[in-house]
Amino acid sequence: MSELKGACIFGQSGGPTSVINASAYGVIATALKNPNITRVLGAEHGIKGVLNDRLFDMGQEDPAELELLKYTPSSALGSCRYKMADPDVDDTDYKRILEIFKKYDVRYFFYNGGNDSMDTCNKISKYMQKVGYDCRVMGVPKTIDNDLFGTDHCPGFASAAKYIATSCMEVYQDARVYDTGMVCIMEIMGRHAGWLAGAAALATAYGAGPDLVYLPEVDFDMDKFLADVDRIYKEKGNCMVAVSEGIHYADGTFVSEAKTSATDGFGHAQLGGLAGQRQVRLQDGAAEPHRRGQHGEEGSSGVDQQGAQRRGAALHRLCAAPDPG
């Protein structure tokens, strides 16, 4: 196969992580050095930036400034939660993307995100093949949930796991400053995957973590939960619980769904408030809910940051190879 020459677009999508920009740097810096890449464009707010023709010429940026991406949290180019329709039902967005690709002679498209972003990549790739436009589409993995198919581990997870374990150890100490007992519940992100909640056990392994961990992979039983908390509280005088936001009853209903009817841009139920919901089922004044975020640079993992950058660079080299396979 002959080498493909043209411009490339890079975009970010979904929730930010503390290392998503390291992946961005890996793709962008490698693309800028590739003689077959005529121009490197960054899409403002992901696929919305492509649709709205809001593209930044990354070649005009100071190389020293670009390098700072490796240590910058959140999504530097801006993100979005935009669900594209099935092109067989409505191909309006796809026609517009094709128009933009032709305008800038885009032959490479890199999209950095999680499961929904990979779905967007798949749809765009199939559409370009269908209309006969030669463009290589590559998904750049990102998710703190660590649940992307085909990945051994996903950039973003290690930093979030480190943050959660550290936070649990800090809250563990806070919950023991008084001589009155406390039931402390830490609610942790994770809709269908329990990797993040499971990371709380790292703190327990070092003697300052939760007594109980509840994962979405296991059906939740309220009566058993209350009995377990009561048993540990009576034994220790305190009880710390790490619970995934995605825990559900045996019938599949999310425990938190009664708290909200909101959904995100992809139609997923907005979960949250589990800690407070568990609190009202325990003794008045005995339970304390804790919620914290985990996307800051201060909690990032060095291994995660390096891996994200290398992953981005490797994916660009793979996509731009004469025979990408």
C-alpha positions in Angstrom: 0.0 0.0 0.0 1.3 3.4 -0.9 1.9 6.1 1.8 -1.1 8.3 2.4 -0.4 12.0 2.4 -2.6 14.7 3.8 -3.7 16.6 6.9 -4.7 15.1 10.2 -7.3 16.1 12.8 -7.0 15.3 16.5 -10.0 15.7 18.9 -10.9 14.9 22.5 -14.2 13.6 23.7 -16.0 12.5 26.9 -14.8 13.1 30.5 -11.3 14.4 31.1 -8.5 12.5 32.8 -5.3 13.7 34.4 -3.3 12.3 31.4 -5.5 12.7 28.4 -3.4 15.6 27.2 -0.3 13.4 27.4 -1.9 11.2 24.7 -2.7 14.4 22.8 0.9 15.4 22.9 2.0 12.0 21.8 -0.2 12.1 18.7 0.4 15.8 17.8 4.2 15.8 18.3 4.6 12.7 16.3 2.3 13.9 13.5 4.3 17.2 13.3 7.4 15.2 12.5 5.8 13.0 9.9 6.6 14.2 6.3 3.4 12.7 5.1 1.3 14.8 7.4 0.8 18.2 5.7 -1.0 19.9 8.5 -1.9 19.0 12.1 -5.3 20.4 13.2 -6.8 20.3 16.7 -10.6 20.2 16.9 -12.3 22.5 19.5 -14.6 20.5 21.7 -14.2 17.2 19.8 -16.3 16.2 16.9 -18.4 19.4 17.4 -15.2 21.4 16.4 -15.1 19.4 13.1 -18.8 20.0 12.4 -18.5 23.7 13.2 -15.1 24.1 11.4 -13.4 25.2 14.6 -9.9 23.8 14.0 -6.6 25.0 15.4 -3.3 24.7 13.5 -1.1 22.9 16.0 2.0 23.6 13.8 1.6 27.3 14.7 2.0 26.6 18.4 5.3 27.1 20.3 6.9 23.6 20.7 7.7 24.4 24.3 4.1 25.2 25.0 2.9 22.0 23.3 5.3 20.0 25.5 3.5 21.3 28.6 0.5 19.2 27.5 2.3 16.2 29.0 1.7 17.6 32.4 -1.6 19.5 31.9 -4.8 18.0 33.3 -8.3 18.0 31.8 -8.9 18.3 28.0 -6.8 21.2 26.6 -8.7 21.3 23.3 -12.1 21.1 24.9 -14.4 18.0 25.0 -18.0 17.1 24.2 -20.6 14.5 24.7 -22.2 14.3 21.2 -23.9 11.1 20.0 -23.8 10.8 16.3 -26.9 9.2 14.6 -26.7 6.0 12.7 -25.7 7.2 9.2 -28.3 4.9 7.6 -30.9 6.8 9.5 -29.5 10.3 9.4 -26.2 11.1 7.5 -26.3 14.9 7.9 -23.4 15.0 10.3 -21.3 12.6 8.2 -21.8 14.7 5.1 -20.6 17.7 7.0 -17.6 15.8 8.3 -16.8 14.7 4.8 -17.1 18.3 3.6 -14.6 19.5 6.2 -12.2 16.6 5.5 -12.2 17.5 1.8 -11.8 21.2 2.6 -8.5 20.6 4.5 -7.5 17.4 2.7 -7.8 15.4 6.0 -6.5 11.9 5.6 -6.0 11.0 9.2 -8.5 11.4 12.1 -7.5 10.7 15.7 -10.2 10.7 18.4 -9.2 10.5 22.0 -11.9 9.1 24.3 -13.7 6.2 25.9 -16.3 3.7 24.7 -18.7 6.2 23.2 -15.8 8.0 21.4 -14.7 4.7 19.9 -18.2 4.2 18.6 -17.9 7.6 16.9 -14.7 6.5 15.3 -16.3 3.3 14.1 -19.2 5.1 12.5 -17.0 7.7 10.8 -14.6 5.1 9.5 -17.4 3.0 8.0 -19.0 6.0 6.4 -15.7 7.1 4.8 -15.2 3.6 3.4 -18.8 3.6 2.1 -18.4 6.9 0.2 -14.9 6.0 -1.0 -13.0 8.7 0.8 -9.5 7.5 1.8 -9.1 8.5 5.4 -7.6 6.5 8.3 -9.6 6.8 11.5 -7.9 5.9 14.8 -9.3 5.8 18.3 -6.9 6.9 21.0 -8.0 5.1 24.3 -8.9 7.2 27.3 -11.0 6.3 30.3 -10.6 6.2 34.0 -13.0 3.3 34.1 -10.5 0.9 32.6 -13.2 -0.8 30.6 -12.2 -0.2 26.9 -12.3 -3.5 24.9 -8.9 -4.6 23.7 -6.8 -2.7 26.2 -4.6 -4.3 28.8 -5.0 -1.1 30.8 -6.3 2.2 29.8 -4.6 5.6 30.1 -6.2 7.6 32.9 -7.1 4.6 35.1 -3.8 4.4 37.0 -3.9 8.1 38.0 -7.5 7.8 39.1 -6.7 4.6 41.1 -3.9 6.4 42.8 -6.1 9.3 43.6 -8.8 7.1 45.0 -6.5 5.1 47.2 -4.9 8.2 48.5 -8.3 9.9 49.2 -9.5 6.8 51.0 -6.4 6.9 53.3 -7.0 10.6 54.0 -10.7 10.1 54.8 -9.9 7.1 56.9 -7.9 9.3 59.2 -10.5 12.1 59.2 -13.2 9.6 60.2 -11.3 8.6 63.3 -10.6 12.0 64.9 -13.6 11.8 67.3 -14.4 9.4 70.1 -17.8 8.9 68.7 -18.3 6.2 66.1 -18.9 7.0 62.4 -20.0 5.1 59.3 -18.3 6.8 56.4 -19.4 6.1 52.8 -17.2 7.0 49.9 -19.0 7.0 46.5 -16.7 6.3 43.6 -17.2 6.6 39.9 -17.9 3.6 37.7 -21.1 2.8 35.9 -20.6 -0.8 34.9 -17.0 -1.4 35.8 -15.7 -1.7 39.3 -12.0 -1.0 38.7 -12.1 2.4 40.4 -14.1 1.2 43.4 -11.8 -1.8 43.6 -8.8 0.5 43.7 -10.0 1.6 47.2 -8.7 -1.8 48.4 -5.2 -0.5 47.8 -5.7 1.7 50.8 -7.0 -1.2 52.9 -3.9 -3.2 52.0 -1.8 -0.4 53.7 -4.0 -0.4 56.8 -6.1 2.7 56.1 -8.9 1.9 53.8 -12.5 0.7 53.6 -13.9 -2.3 55.4 -16.4 -2.9 52.7 -16.3 -2.4 48.9 -19.3 -2.7 46.7 -18.9 -3.2 42.9 -21.3 -3.0 40.0 -20.4 -6.5 38.8 -22.2 -7.9 41.9 -25.9 -7.4 42.6 -26.5 -5.1 45.5 -28.6 -6.3 48.5 -29.7 -3.5 50.8 -30.5 -5.8 53.7 -27.1 -7.5 53.5 -25.4 -4.1 53.2 -27.1 -2.8 56.4 -26.2 -6.1 58.2 -22.6 -5.9 57.1 -22.2 -2.3 58.2 -23.9 -3.0 61.5 -21.6 -6.0 62.2 -18.4 -4.1 61.4 -19.5 -1.0 63.4 -20.2 -3.1 66.4 -16.8 -4.8 66.1 -14.7 -1.7 65.5 -16.7 1.3 66.5 -16.3 2.7 63.0 -17.1 1.5 59.5 -15.8 2.8 56.2 -17.5 1.8 52.9 -16.4 2.3 49.3 -19.3 2.0 46.9 -19.4 2.3 43.1 -22.0 4.7 41.7 -23.1 1.9 39.4 -24.2 -0.6 41.9 -27.6 -2.1 41.1 -30.2 -4.5 42.4 -30.7 -8.0 41.1 -33.3 -6.7 38.6 -30.7 -4.4 37.0 -32.1 -1.2 38.5 -29.4 1.3 39.6 -29.6 1.9 43.3 -29.3 5.6 42.7 -31.8 5.9 39.8 -34.6 7.0 42.2 -32.5 10.1 42.9 -32.4 11.5 39.4 -33.9 11.3 36.0 -31.2 13.2 34.2 -29.1 11.7 31.4 -25.9 12.7 29.6 -25.4 13.4 25.9 -25.3 9.7 25.1 -28.5 8.9 27.0 -26.8 7.3 30.0 -28.5 7.9 33.4 -26.7 10.4 35.4 -25.8 8.5 38.5 -24.8 10.0 41.9 -26.1 10.6 45.4 -25.6 7.0 46.5 -23.7 8.1 49.6 -26.6 10.3 50.7 -29.1 7.6 49.9 -27.2 5.0 52.0 -26.9 7.6 54.8 -30.6 7.9 55.3 -30.9 4.1 55.7 -28.4 4.1 58.5 -28.6 5.5 62.0 -29.3 9.2 62.1 -26.0 11.1 62.5 -23.9 8.0 62.1 -23.2 8.0 58.4 -21.1 10.6 56.6 -21.0 10.7 52.7 -17.9 11.7 50.9 -17.5 12.6 47.2 -14.3 13.8 45.6 -13.1 14.3 42.0 -10.0 12.7 40.5 -8.8 14.5 37.4 -6.2 16.8 38.8 -2.5 16.7 37.8 -1.5 16.5 41.5 -2.8 13.0 41.7 -1.6 11.7 38.4 0.6 8.7 38.1 4.0 9.1 36.4 3.7 5.7 34.8 0.2 6.6 33.5 1.5 9.9 32.1 4.4 8.3 30.3 2.2 5.4 29.0 -0.5 7.8 27.7 2.1 9.8 25.7 3.7 6.7 24.3 0.3 5.2 23.4 -0.6 8.4 21.5 2.7 8.4 19.6 2.5 4.7 18.8 -1.0 4.9 17.5 0.0 7.7 15.2 2.9 5.7 13.8 0.6 2.7 13.4 -2.1 4.7 11.6 0.4 6.6 9.3 2.4 3.5 8.4 2.4 2.5 4.6 0.4 -0.6 5.6 -1.5 0.0 8.8 -3.0 -3.4 8.8 
